[in-house]
Amino acid sequence: MINSTVAIAGRPVSPPNPDNKSKNSPYRNQTISLLQKCKHINQIRSIHAKIVRNGHDQDPFILFEVLRISSNFKSLNYASKIFERTHHPNVFLYTAIIDGFVSNGSYADAIRLYYQMVEESVLPDNYAVSSALKACGFLLGLREGREIHGQVLKLGLRSNRSTRLKLVELYGKCGEFKDAMQLFDEMPECNDVVASTVMINCYVEHGLVENAFEVFSRVKVKDTVCWTAMIDGLVRNGEMARALDLFREMQRDNVRPNEVTIVCVLSACSQLGALELGRWIHSYMGKHRIDLNHIVGGALINMYSRCGDIDKALRVFEEMKERDVTTYNSLIAGLAMHGRSIEAVEMFREMINQGIRPTKVTFVGVLNACSHGGLVDLGFEIFQSMTRDYGIEPQIEHYGCIVDLLGRLGCPEEAYDFITNMKIAPDHIMLGSLLSACKIHGKLQLGEQIAKRLLDCRSADSGTYVLLSNAYASSGKWKEAVQIRAKMKEAGVQKEPGCSSIEVNNEIHEFILGDIRHPQREQIYKKMQELNQIVKLEGYSPSTEVVLHDIEDWEKEWALAIHSERLAICYGLISTKPYTAIRVVKNLRVCNDCHSMIKLIAKITKRKIIVRDRNRFHHFENGTCSCGDYW
């Protein structure tokens, strides 16, 4: 989320205004100058010890700097001890320690100190109120916020811009939009860019995108922060295409994006598979000398990985001078997703050798790599090293990787034993993965047992029903397959509709099953029928058993032929130059029949076809797939 405090650009906590006597205090000025030059908390401790020895430990100006800088070094315990020894702290010292607690995430302590200040009859000012309201916002402390609002009114602080904006932000974060909008509308600057950005952030945080867009549209002159807040809100609420459209509009308005904008847009490109736009943004960064730090670099690596160009992701990684654990995590996950398991493990080892400590996310990535590569011994060794070497307790995601690894190797029984002996209960994703392995390896009896477990605990999603019905169909048990589909309907479980997208000329084209909405639908279906004829000459035989409708075989063939990924590929074939790669993103797992079909299409057309489905990337080339026909 775009931090509203950045948009507000409120003044930092200020020290008390010195009186005439204190303006020319050489010791004070020299000490404050020394404090401001400190690079480590130990230097602060040393200087403070001298301050105490010299009898200046109650000087409010010096104390203010000690508290502020100690908090900046995240030494709250030290700052708190100094504050507790202060005789009759004034509002500025209270504000310094309150702001320090807020900056370090100790919001409850910040509010407690604010109440302590009021109880000791120290009148709060706008700075103290703003810090306390900020803490209330993070804690969603509506009751405390309303009490502070009442004090604001009594003290006559309502006219302060920063205080008003913090109140709007507080009520918005707590979902009290009537109060937030009332304050917003009462502000003389309600349609200015800063106040509007605060309101936009409040709405998108609660998923109210249209309300946010209404506020955004009313802003006459939008700055980078305002544009970024709206783009970020769209991305976080899953409206990726709309976010990219808004970014293009931002470009037309000649508003220069900042680092945060770049990260937001790259995230949208990652989700949609918009490689061309992602490349343009990378080029834009170079032209405008936007630093390739670990944040932007990690976003670029993630974008290239998820858009199918893992080699470019590797090149970005090599170009980066600044790498952290997040950077490594992005690349390890990308390599795993593309089936480049050995490289992912090597990257993991390089990270360890560089002295970078792995996180839970790191282990999910490297264990996924072991799963995709069938590296069972290495997978178990890395899994055991989590607790043994790094003190990281495995979570459900890590156990799931091991279950998936055993399932891929054709050992669903061993995977089920592993689940039985786990320290934590399996979730529906893990059991669904094992159910899929049972279907692939023909372990119908175990599959039924797992499905029953899912159905009994009511954690079955549409994938559970579909997997079990397909398993029955593969075994020729049509009656049972139909019964499972009927149960799915009775339970009111809706199958997630398949959707595939392809980027052509910087525009995202989306297709659903049997889509006839595209303006070039006639050419698309003509190309599809042409391919259907050619692949049959190559030995293709449709897997009609996965179509569980009581219809003729030719109708089943047609039902398979109009799957969304095939339509997207056909559009790519008629819209791009010969021999260029085609990249498609699908929201569901690619079915067996489409997988076989795409291998042949890649061979016939001499194209590289890259498909990202729910599980991984498939690189189709010369009649083969990088997944080794297991996904």
N, C-alpha and C positions, 0 to 999 in steps of 0.2 A: 504494500500500500504506500502511496505517496504521503509522507509525513506532513500533516497539516502545520506543524510548527515551522517547517521550512517555508511553507507558503505565507504564514503569518509574519515571519521575519521579525519577531519581537526582539526588543532590546535585551541584552544579557543582564543578569543581576548586577546592580551597580552598588558601589560602596557608599557610605554616608558622605554627604557634602561636608568637607572640613570647614571649621570656623576659622576666623582670622588668625587665632593663636596657633592653629595646627598647620597652617599652610606652609610655614617655613620650619619644618622639623627634619633636619638632616638625617638623624638616625632612622626615622620612619621612612623617609624617601629611599634611603640606601637599602634598608631591609626589604622593603617592598620590591625594589628593583632586583635584589638578589633572589627573592622568592620567585619572581616571574621568569627568571632565567633557569630555574631548576628543571632537570630532565628526568629525575627519579625521586621517588618518595623518600629514599634515604637522605637525599640532600635537604629535603623539607624538614625531616626529623632533626638533622644536625643544626640547621639554622634556627629551628624552633627552640632547641635546647639553649642556644645562646640568647634567644629572646627572653626566655624564662630567667636565665642567670642575670640578665641585665635589667630585670624588673619591668619589662614591657609586655608581659604576657596578657595584660588586660586592655591593651591598646586596640580599640575596635577596628581601626583601619588595617593594622597588621593582622589581626585575627581574621578579618574578612578574607584577606589574601591567602592565609594559611588554610582556612576552611575550603575556599574555592579551589585552590590548586590541589589540595589533598584529595578532594572529591574527583577532580579530573584524572588523578592517578588511580582512581578506584579504591582508595584507602579510606573507606567509610568508617571503619572501626576507629582508626586513628583520629579522623575528623570529629567523630562523635565524642571521643574522650576529651578532646580539646574543648568542644562546645560545652560539655557537662561541667567543666572546671571554670567556665566563664561566669563572672559575676554580673548579674542583671543584663543579659544579652539584649541588644536593641533589635529593631525590625530587620535591619540589614544583615545582621549575623544570623537571625532566624531564617531569613530568606536564602542566605548562602547555603546553610545546611539542608534546608528543605529542597532547594534546587539540586543539591548534590545527591540526595536520596532519589529524586525523580530521575536524574540523568543516569543513575546506576540501577534503575529498575526496582528500587525499594519503595513502592508507591504507598503501601500501608503505613510505613514509618514516616513518610513525608506528611501524610494527612494527620497522623498522630502529633507530630511536632507543630503543625499548624494550629491544631486545637490547643496544644499546650501554650503556644504563644498568645492566643486569645484569652485563655484562662488566666495568664499572668498579666493581663491588661496591657499587652503590647499591641498597639493598633496596627493591623496589617495595611500595607500599601498595595499598589497595583502589581508590583513584582511578586510579592508574597502570594497574593490572590491568584495570579496567573499560574504560578508553580503548583499551588494546591489544586486548582481546577484541572491542571494537566494530569496530576496524579489521580484525581477522581475519574477523569476520562479513561485512563488506562485500566482502572479497576472496575469501570462501569458503576462507580459509586454515586448513584443518582441521589440518594438521600443526603449524603454529605455535600454533594454539589449544590443541591437546593438550599441547604443551610448556608453555604458560602455565598450563594447568590443573594440570599436575604441580607447577609452582612454587607455585600457590595452596595445594595440599595441604601442601607442605613448609613454607610460611610461616604456615600456620594461618589463612589468610584465607577458608576455605570457608564460615564461618558468616555472612559478610557478605551481606546480601540482594541488593544491587546486583550483586555479583560472581556470585552463584548465578544470578541472572536473565540476566546476560550470557552465562554458560556455556550455559544452556538455549537461549538465542537463537542462539548460535554453532552448536551441534550441530544445532539445528532447521534453520537456514539451509543447512547443509551436507548435509542429508538424513539425518543420523545420529539417527533418531528413537528408537532404543532407548536411546542415551545420554541424549538430551534428556529422555525420559520418566522414566528412572531418577532423574535429578537433580530433575525436577519432582515426582515422587512422594515423594522424600526430604525435600522442603521442608516445614516445618511449616505454611506458608501455601499449600500446593499448590492448594487449592481457592479461594483468594481471588481477587479480580477482577484484580489486576495480574499475578500469575504466570500466571493462565489466559489473559489477553490475549496475553502473550508466546507461549504455546503455540499459541493460535489462529492468530496471525500466521505462525508457523512452518509449520503444516499447510497453510493456504490458499495460501501461497507455492509449495508443491509440488503444488497441486491436490487435496489430500486434504481435501475439504470435509466429508465425513462424520466424519472423525476430529476435525476442528475443532469440528464441531457437538456432538460427544459431550462435549468439554471445556467448551464453551459452556453446555451443558445442566446441567452439574454445578455451575455457579456459582450460589450462592444469591441473592446481591445483586449485580446487574449494574449497572455505571455506564455513562455515555455512551460512554466509550472502548471498553469491552468490546462493547457493542451495535454500535458503528460498525465495529469490527474484523471482526465476523462478517458484517455487511451488506456491507462492502467486499470481503470474501473471496468472497462469493456473486456479487457483480457482476463481479469480475475473473475468475471461473471460469464466466461465462456463464449463471448461474442468476438471471436478472433477476426473474422472477415470484416466486421464493422470497425474494429480497432485499426486494421490496416487501411481501410477507406478513410478513416479520420486522420491517420498519419499522412496520407497523400494530400488531404485537404490542408493540413498543417504546412506541408511543403509548398502548396500553391499560395498560401498566405505569407510565404517567406519568413516563417518563424523557425529559427534554428533549434533543432533538438539538442538536449543535453544528454549526459551519460545515462540518466535514469530513463529518458525517452527511448534511447537506443536499446536498453535492456528489455523494456516492455515490448517494443516492436519485434525484437528478435524472439521473444517468448511466443508472440502470436505467430510468427513465421514457423517456429518449431512445431507448434500444434497443427498448423494447416499444411505443413510441408511446402511452404512458399520459398523455394530455394532461390529463385531469381531475385525476388525482393530482398532476401537475406544477403545475397551477394552484393546487391546495390548498396545496402546499408554498410556492409564491410568496406566497400570502395569509398563511400561517403566519409567514413571514419578516417580513412587514410588521407583524403583530400583536405579535411578540416582538422587534421592532427589531433583527433580524439585519442587519448592515451589508451593503449591496449593493456589495462591493468587486469588484476585477477577477476574483477567483477564483470567487466565487459568481455574480457577474453573467455571467461567461463560461459557466458551467454552465447558467444560466437561458436564455441566448441559444441555446445548443446544444440544450437540451431543447425550447424552443418551435419552433426550426427543424426539428428532426427529428420533431417531433410534428405538423407541418403548419401551424403558426400563425406564419408568417414575419413578419406585421405586428406581432404581439405581441413577437417577438424584436427588431424595430426599435425598439419603444417602450421596452423594457428598456434597450437600448443608449443611447437618448437620455436616460434617467433616470440613467445611471451618471455619477458625478463622476470616477471613477478608471478610466481605460482604458489597457490596454497592448496589445502586439502580439498576445497570445493572444485578447484580446477582439475585436479587429478580425478575426483569423483565423477565429474562430467565426462571426461575422456574414457575412464574405465567402463562406465555405464554404456557409452556409445559403442565402444569396441565389442562389448558383450552383446549388445543389441544386434550388431552386424555379424555375429558369429565368429569374430576374430578373438577367440578365447585365449590363445597363447599370448598374444600381444597384450591383452587385458591383464593377465597374470604378471607379465613382465613389467607393465606399467605400475602395478601394485607393488612389486618388489622394488622398483626404482624409487617410488614414493617413500617406502620404508627406509631405504638406503640414504635418502636425502634428509632423514630425520623428521619427516612429517608424520605425525601420529594419525593412524586411520580412525574413522568414525563408524558409526552404525551404517551410515549410507555407503561408505566405502565397501564394507563387507557385503552388502546387498549386491553391489555391482560386480565384485569379483566372484562371488558365489554364483551369480547368474551366468557369468562367463564360463565357469566350470560346468554348470548345467548344460549350457548350449554346446559346449565342446566335449561333453561326456568324460570330463576329467574327474572321475569318482574319487580316487585316492587323494588327489590334490585338494579337491573340494572338501573332503572330510578333514584333512590336515588344517586347512585355512579356517574351517568352522570351529575346530577345537582350539585354534590359536586365539580366537576372540577372547575367551575367558582366561585362558592360560597366560597369554603374553600381554594382553591389553586391558584386562579387567572389564571387558564389555559383555554384558549378559545378552545372549541371543534373544531376539524378538521373533514374533510370528513370521516376519518376512524372511528371516534367515533360515528358520526351520523349513519354510516353504520352498526355498531354493534347493535344499537337500532332498526334499520329497520329489520335487520336479526332476532333479538329477537322477534319482533312482528310477523314477517312472520312465524317463527317456531311455534308460539303459535296458528297459524291459523287465524291471524288477518291481512291479507294483506290490507284490506281497511283502518284500523287504521294506518298501516305503510305508506300507500300512503298519508294519511292526514298529518302524521308527516313530510314526505318529502316536502309536499306543504308548510308547515309552517317553514321550516328550514331557517337559516340565509344565508346559502350558497347553491349554485346550486348542485344538485346530480350529481355524475359521473356515467359512464356506469357500474361500478362494483356494486354500490348500486342498480341501477335499475335492473341489471341482477339478483341480489339476490332476489329482490321482484318478478321478473318475475318467478323465480324458485319456490317461495312460492305460486304464483298463480297457477302454474302447479300442484303442490302437493295437494293443497286444492281445485282444480277444479274451480278456479275463472278465467274462460277463458276470459270473457269480459274485466275485469281489465287487465289481461295479454296482451290482444291485444292492449289495450290503451298504456300500458308501452312499448311494443315492437314497436309500431308506433312512440312513442316519441324517442326511440333509433335510429330507422331507419331514421327518419326525420332529426335528427341532425348528422347523419353519424358517430355515436359513437358505432354502433353495431359491436361486434366482432362475431367470429364463434359461441360462446356460446349462443348469443342472438337468432340467426337463429335456432340453434339446439333445444334450449329450447322451442321456439314457435312452431316449427314443431312437437316436441314431445307432447306438450300440445294439439295441434290439433289431433294428432294420438290417444292420450289417450281419447279424446272425440269422437273418431270415425269419425272425419272430415279429411278423407284421402286426398281428393282433395286439401284442404287448406294446409295440411302438405306438399304435393308434391310441391305446388306452392311456399311455403317459401323456400324449398330446391333449387328450380329453381332460385329464386331471389338471394339466397346466391351465387350461381354459377355465375349469371350475374354480381353481384357486385365484383366478383373476390376475395371473402373472402374464405380463405382456413381453413378447420377445422384442428386444431392442432392434429397431430397423437398421439394416445395413446401409452404409453410406460411404461412397468413395469420392476422393477429390484428386484433381490434377491441375497443376499450374502451367498455363500456356500464355506467353507474352505478358507476364506479370499479373495475370488474372486467374483467380481460382474458380474452377468449374466443378460443381458437385453433382453427383449422380446417385440415385437410389435404384432399387430393384425395378426393372422394366420402365425406366424413366423415359418419358416422351416430351419433356418440357424444353429440352435444349433446342435452340434454333437450327442446329445442324443434325437433328435427329435422323433425318432420312439418310444422310451420308454415313452416320455412325452405324445404323442398323444394316446398311448395305455392306459396309466393311466387315461387320460381325458375321453376316451370312457367308461372305466370301471366305473368311477365315475358317468357319465351321466346315466348309467343304474341303478346304486344303488339309486341315489337321486330320480329317478322317483318312485321307490318303497316307498320312504319316503313321497311322495305326491308332489314332485316338478313339476311345470308346467311352461315351459319357457314363458317369457313375450315377445312374438314375435311381439307385436304391436309397440315396439320401433324400430324395423327394418323397415325402410321406403322404402324398395325396392320391386318391383313387382315380387316377387319370391314365390315359394311354401313354405308351412309351415316348411317342414323338412330342407329346405335351410336356412330359418330364424333361426331355432334352431341351425344349424351349425355355422351361422354367430355370434351367441351369444357365442357359446361354445369355439370359438377360440379367445376370448378377451385376451389381453395381461396378465392381472392379473391372469386369470385361468391357462394360460401356465406356469407362474412363480410359482404358487402354486403347480401345478403338478410336476414341476421340483424339488421343495422343498420336496415333498412327496417321490420321488424316490431317493433323494440324502442325506437325513438326517435320523437320527435314529428315530424309532417310539416314539410317545408321546412327542417329542421335539417341541418347538414353531417354527412357520414359520413366517418370517417377509418379507413383500413385500412393495415396494414403487411404487406408480403410479402417473404420472404427471397430470392426469385428475380426475374428480369426478367418483367414482365407480357407474356404472349404476344399476338400480333397480334389474335387473335380476341377475347380478353377485353377488349383495349383498345377495339376497335370496339363491343363489347357495352356496356361501361361508359359510353361516350359517350352511347349511346341511353338507357340507364337513367337517367342524370343528366337528360336532356332530358325523358323521360316523367314522372319523379317530381318534377321541378322541385327537385331536390336538388343541392347541391354535393358531389361525391364526391372526396375527396383520397386518393390511393393512393401510398404510398412503396414503391417496389420497390428492387431491388439497385442500380439506376443513378441514380435521381433521384425527384423528386416529380412526380406527375401531378395537375393540378387539372382535374377534369372538370366542365363546366358548360354547360348549353344545347346539348348535342350536340357540344362541342369539347373539346380538351385543350390544356393550356398547353405541352405539349412539341412541338406542331405535328406530331404523328404521327411524330416521330423520337426514338427513345430507345435 
